[in-house]
Amino acid sequence: MKSSVSILIVDDEEVLRSLLQQILLRGGYQIRCAEDGVSALEMLREEP
């Protein structure tokens, strides 16, 4: 079942971002990833 919850993962470690993304995708969450705070803010401005 797909969740309507969207999670933004922000971490400078690609391995951690990828691992968290895989785990949360299995849980049905919608996931977006950013490698730093600046990128995360840009993503949120473009698509809140």
N, C-alpha and C positions, 0 to 999 in steps of 0.2 A: 504494500500500500504506500503510495507516494504522499509525503507530508507537504503541507503548505508552508512549513517552516523553512526559511532560508538562512543559511549560516555562512558568514564570511570568516574564513580562516586567515589570520595574519601572522606570519612567522618567517624569519629570514633563513631558516633551515629547510631546504627543499624536501629532504627526507621526511621531516616531521609533518610538513604540509601534506605531502602525498599520503602518508600513513593515516593521518586524521581524515583526509578526504575519502579514502577507501572505506574506512570504518563507518563514517557518517553516511556515505552513499548507500551502503548495505542496509542502513537503518531507514532509508527512504527519504533522507533530507536533501534539499536542494543546496548545493555547495558552490561557493565562489572562493578563490584563493588569491592572496596578495602577498608579495614578498616583503613589503614594508608599509609603514603607516601612510606615507605619501601616496603610494599606489592604492591602498585601501580607501583613502579619502576620495581619490579620483573616481574609483569604481562606484562609490556611494553617491557621488555627485551626478554621475552619468545615469545610474539606475539605482535609486534608493531601495 
